[in-house]
């Protein structure tokens, strides 16, 4: 990787006057990430496999368009390929601050809620971004993916209690996700990708997993991770997204996607972080308890009047 960095320093004008380049070893992305110090400011450099170049070009354009939607996200600066290393790169502005995941529990409940409110407002702006007409129907893609994960779950050797009840809940209500809009999905919107500075929301990062489909699907990380870390933030995100007027049909969609994530999370954890499978299963049982195995749609922790 040092050879790639050297080539980039030689070829990319923006990197030639850097005073320091530090690797940023975090996240599950296969990309290598670096903080580049240039002229008293920081930039983010990502280096990935050349096969990901076309998607990175789309991400680059999306982040340009996010600026016009007033989304506090990284500004795309440069993108290109390094053919001799079968690699590509992109350079973004760097949003300074601390990952919300690392600081949120040290803040007051009011501060957590306010950061969640702003995160929800930002997410609602992202979701104004329409998918191209060439993107296939969301319902068909979502159900195909669900059945693929469900079959893999059934073959994986792990059994979640009451799994038939979850499967039936999804089957009996899947018609609700028909005719849902095809919009930009961040697809990794959680506290680890939200930046906080001076105890306030500073921006959202890591759009590289973006997808297209029902915007409400972006709330699955609330059910799976965020309520565990900060209930005030989670409530704030939902309230901020809907400007404090949460429609009742949101909870049906939220619950369907939360049900689907039960099976995909087991399969994902076994494939990529098998050492964390027990922790993941514990988290899934908390999710199921929140919804009384989907006998209730609103999770037990959602009490906005307490915030």
Number of C-alpha atoms within 10 A of each C-alpha: 8 7 9 16 15 12 12 18 15 12 12 13 10 16 21 13 13 17 11 12 17 12 13 13 11 9 12 8 12 10 18 17 21 20 20 23 18 16 9 7 12 19 23 23 26 19 22 20 16 17 11 14 18 11 13 22 14 13 20 23 12 17 22 16 16 20 15 9 16 11 19 21 24 23 19 20 16 14 18 17 17 17 9 7 13 11 18 22 23 21 24 20 18 20 21 14 16 19 20 24 17 13 15 22 14 10 12 12 16 13 19 27 25 22 27 28 26 21 31 24 20 23 25 21 17 25 22 14 18 14 17 11 8 6 12 13 16 19 20 12 13 19 16 12 13 19 14 13 21 20 12 16 21 13 11 12 7 13 13 14 11 10 15 10 14 22 16 12 18 21 12 11 13 17 11 14 19 13 11 16 18 23 21 22 25 22 20 19 23 23 25 19 18 23 26 23 15 8 19 17 23 22 22 25 20 18 20 17 14 17 18 23 24 21 22 19 19 21 25 22 18 23 23 19 18 22 20 14 15 20 21 27 30 31 27 28 29 25 21 24 20 16 14 14 10 13 8 10 10 14 16 18 21 20 24 24 22 26 27 22 21 25 25 19 19 24 23 17 17 18 10 11 12 14 10 11 19 13 11 21 18 11 18 23 16 16 23 22 15 20 19 15 18 21 13 15 20 18 19 12 14 16 12 15 6 7 15
